[in-house]
Amino acid sequence: MGASFIVEFKKLYKRPATWVVGLIFLALIVLFSYVLPYVVISSLQGRANIPQQFPPNLLPKNFVVTVLGQFGGGFGSALVLILGVLSVGSEYSWQTFKLALTQRPGRLPFLGGKLLAVGAVLAILTVLAFAVGAITSYIISALHGSSSGWPAFGEILKGLGAAWLILATFAALGFFLATLFRGSALAIGLGLVYTLVLESLFLRIASFQSETVAKISKALPVRNATDLASHFGSSQQAAQISNLPAGLKPIAASHAALVLIAYVVVFLAISLLLFRWRDVT
């Protein structure tokens, strides 16, 4: 599996789609989490009835929760879902599985190496996202003349772990869909529709329907990812990140983490079984 991991990591590293997804992710974090809010606040300064307090989300001490806000229900989950789909779906489209499997130790070690490679890429992307958020928040606070410390090292480590788990969940979903449909197009389409549309609609229904529907919503991946991210900030920041409909209470961090871990295990286990027992063509 070690040799398979090295090969698959090199493939992802040299693949343009990996760089495109990663750079878009980092650029959107800078744009939507920092640049646009700072531009809006700067343009409103000096106007009547406009608060002059600098937004705490833009300060370095809050960069963990600010960056995490783009991981759960935002564009981060959609982008890594695409990455997860492409990591395996393209192999079906290019019909390269047959050639690869004739030269490697077997299906499970081959797919295991691919999974480890995707996990390593997600870890690098997570670290880069936090680094970009920290640097951008420092620059903005310096430009504004605001002084701020940094979050505790333990909070940063917990944030990194939560961020990686969120990305891993949606990458595993993309991996599973690509394996199920043996291709990329349908897997990306259905994955994005669910991630960006269907679960939001379900949460809106759950907010005013029966308790049973509300309980079901606590097991959904996007909601658990969003609620996990919201636990790293203040109550006001948590409300901004979670953006739950009225009537739904945030899920505990431990519950959200366990649900996401369960999703990763289930998605990958089914993917391994499908890949093991079905024809690869």
C-alpha positions in Angstrom: 0.0 0.0 0.0 2.9 2.3 0.6 4.0 2.2 -3.0 0.5 2.7 -4.1 0.2 5.8 -1.8 3.3 7.3 -3.3 2.1 6.8 -6.9 -1.4 8.1 -6.2 0.0 11.2 -4.3 2.2 12.0 -7.2 -0.8 11.7 -9.5 -2.8 14.1 -7.5 0.1 16.5 -7.1 0.7 16.7 -10.8 -2.9 16.8 -11.7 -4.1 20.3 -12.7 -7.6 19.8 -11.2 -6.0 19.4 -7.7 -4.3 22.7 -8.0 -7.4 24.4 -9.4 -9.6 23.2 -6.6 -7.0 24.1 -3.9 -6.3 27.5 -5.3 -10.0 28.3 -5.7 -10.6 27.2 -2.2 -7.8 29.4 -0.8 -8.8 32.4 -2.9 -12.5 32.2 -1.8 -11.5 32.1 1.8 -9.5 35.3 1.4 -12.2 36.9 -0.6 -15.3 36.1 1.3 -14.0 35.7 4.8 -11.7 38.8 4.8 -11.4 41.0 1.8 -15.1 41.7 1.1 -16.1 42.2 4.8 -13.1 44.6 5.2 -14.0 46.5 2.1 -17.6 46.9 3.2 -16.6 48.0 6.7 -14.1 50.5 5.3 -16.6 52.0 2.9 -19.1 52.5 5.7 -16.8 54.2 8.2 -17.7 57.7 9.0 -21.4 57.3 8.0 -24.1 58.1 10.5 -25.6 55.3 12.6 -22.9 52.9 11.5 -21.0 51.1 14.3 -17.3 52.0 14.3 -16.2 48.8 16.0 -13.8 46.6 14.0 -15.4 43.2 13.2 -13.9 40.6 15.6 -14.1 38.0 12.8 -11.3 39.8 11.0 -8.9 39.8 13.9 -6.1 37.2 14.1 -7.3 35.8 17.4 -10.5 34.7 15.6 -9.0 33.4 12.4 -9.7 29.7 13.3 -13.5 30.2 13.5 -13.4 32.6 10.5 -11.7 30.1 8.3 -13.8 27.2 9.6 -16.9 29.1 8.5 -16.0 28.2 4.9 -15.5 24.5 5.5 -18.9 23.2 6.5 -22.0 24.4 4.6 -20.0 26.7 2.3 -18.0 26.2 -0.9 -15.3 24.1 0.9 -17.5 21.0 1.1 -18.5 21.4 -2.5 -15.0 21.8 -3.8 -13.5 18.8 -1.9 -16.5 16.7 -3.0 -15.4 17.4 -6.6 -11.9 16.5 -5.7 -13.0 13.2 -4.1 -15.1 12.4 -7.2 -12.2 13.1 -9.6 -9.7 11.1 -7.7 -11.5 7.9 -8.6 -14.1 8.8 -11.2 -11.6 9.9 -13.8 -10.0 6.4 -13.6 -13.3 5.0 -14.9 -13.6 7.7 -17.6 -10.1 7.1 -18.8 -10.4 3.3 -18.4 -7.0 3.2 -16.6 -8.1 0.9 -13.8 -7.4 -2.3 -15.8 -3.9 -1.3 -16.5 -3.2 -0.1 -13.0 -4.6 -3.3 -11.4 -2.4 -5.5 -13.5 0.7 -3.9 -12.2 -0.2 -3.5 -8.5 -0.7 -5.8 -5.5 -4.5 -5.9 -5.6 -7.7 -3.9 -5.6 -7.9 -3.1 -1.9 -4.2 -2.0 -1.5 -4.6 0.0 -4.7 -7.7 1.8 -3.5 -6.3 2.1 0.0 -3.3 4.0 -1.4 -5.6 6.3 -3.3 -7.6 7.0 -0.1 -4.4 7.8 1.8 -3.3 10.1 -0.9 -6.5 12.0 -0.9 -6.3 12.3 2.9 -2.8 13.7 2.6 -3.9 16.3 0.1 -6.8 17.3 2.3 -4.3 17.7 5.2 -2.1 20.0 3.2 -5.1 22.0 2.0 -6.3 22.4 5.5 -2.9 23.7 6.8 -2.7 26.1 3.8 -6.2 27.4 4.5 -5.4 28.1 8.1 -2.1 29.7 7.1 -3.8 31.9 4.5 -6.4 32.9 7.0 -3.9 33.8 9.7 -1.7 35.9 7.3 -4.7 37.7 5.8 -6.2 38.5 9.2 -2.8 39.8 10.4 -2.4 42.1 7.3 -6.0 43.5 7.7 -5.6 44.1 11.4 -2.3 45.9 10.7 -3.8 48.0 8.0 -6.7 49.0 10.3 -4.3 49.6 13.3 -6.1 47.1 15.5 -4.1 45.1 18.0 -5.0 41.5 18.6 -3.4 38.3 19.9 -3.5 34.9 18.5 -5.7 31.9 19.5 -4.2 29.3 21.8 -2.1 26.6 20.1 -4.5 23.9 21.4 -7.4 25.7 19.7 -5.5 25.9 16.4 -4.8 22.1 16.6 -8.5 21.3 17.4 -9.5 23.6 14.5 -7.2 21.8 12.1 -8.6 18.4 13.2 -12.2 19.6 12.8 -11.4 21.2 9.4 -9.7 18.0 8.1 -12.6 15.9 9.3 -15.1 18.1 7.5 -13.2 18.0 4.3 -12.7 14.2 4.6 -16.4 13.7 5.0 -17.3 15.3 1.7 -14.3 13.9 -0.1 -15.5 10.5 1.1 -19.0 11.3 -0.2 -17.5 12.2 -3.6 -15.4 9.1 -3.6 -18.4 6.9 -2.8 -20.6 8.5 -5.5 -17.9 8.1 -8.1 -17.4 4.5 -7.2 -21.2 3.8 -7.2 -21.8 5.4 -10.6 -18.4 4.5 -12.0 -17.8 8.0 -13.4 -17.5 11.6 -12.6 -20.3 13.6 -14.2 -23.3 12.1 -12.5 -21.5 11.8 -9.2 -20.5 15.5 -9.2 -24.0 16.6 -10.2 -25.8 14.6 -7.5 -23.2 15.5 -4.9 -23.4 19.2 -5.5 -27.2 19.2 -5.6 -27.4 17.4 -2.3 -24.6 19.5 -0.6 -25.8 22.9 -1.8 -29.6 22.5 -2.2 -31.3 19.4 -0.8 -30.1 19.4 2.8 -30.8 23.2 3.1 -34.4 22.6 2.0 -34.7 19.7 4.4 -33.5 21.8 7.3 -36.1 24.5 6.4 -38.8 21.8 6.6 -37.5 20.4 9.8 -37.7 23.8 11.5 -41.5 23.8 11.5 -42.5 20.2 11.0 -42.5 17.3 13.5 -39.8 16.4 16.1 -39.1 13.3 14.1 -38.0 15.3 11.1 -35.9 17.5 13.3 -34.2 14.5 14.8 -33.4 13.1 11.4 -31.8 16.4 10.5 -29.3 15.9 13.3 -27.8 13.0 11.3 -27.2 15.0 8.1 -23.6 15.6 7.1 -23.8 19.3 6.1 -25.6 20.3 9.3 -23.1 18.4 11.5 -20.1 19.9 9.6 -21.5 23.4 10.0 -22.3 23.0 13.7 -18.9 21.5 14.4 -17.3 24.5 12.8 -19.5 26.9 14.8 -18.3 25.6 18.2 -14.9 27.3 17.8 -16.2 30.9 18.1 -18.4 33.0 20.4 -22.2 32.6 20.4 -22.5 35.5 17.9 -20.0 33.9 15.6 -21.6 30.5 16.0 -24.9 31.9 14.9 -23.4 33.5 11.8 -21.7 30.2 10.8 -24.5 27.8 11.6 -27.2 29.9 10.2 -29.8 27.4 11.3 -33.5 28.0 10.7 -35.6 29.1 13.7 -36.6 26.2 15.9 -33.4 24.2 15.4 -30.7 24.1 18.1 -27.0 23.6 17.3 -25.6 20.1 17.7 -23.0 19.4 20.3 -19.4 19.3 19.0 -18.8 15.7 20.2 -22.0 14.5 18.5 -21.2 16.3 15.3 -17.6 14.9 15.2 -18.9 11.3 15.8 -21.5 11.6 13.1 -18.9 12.9 10.6 -16.5 10.1 11.5 -19.3 7.6 11.0 -20.0 9.1 7.5 -16.4 8.8 6.5 -16.2 5.1 7.7 -19.5 4.2 6.0 -18.7 5.9 2.7 -15.3 4.4 2.4 -16.4 1.0 3.5 -19.1 0.8 0.9 -16.7 2.2 -1.7 -14.1 -0.5 -0.9 -16.8 -3.3 -1.1 -18.1 -2.0 -4.4 -14.7 -1.7 -5.9 -13.7 -5.2 -4.5 -16.7 -7.1 -5.9 -17.7 -5.3 -9.1 -16.2 -5.1 -12.5 -14.1 -1.9 -12.8 -15.3 -1.2 -16.4 
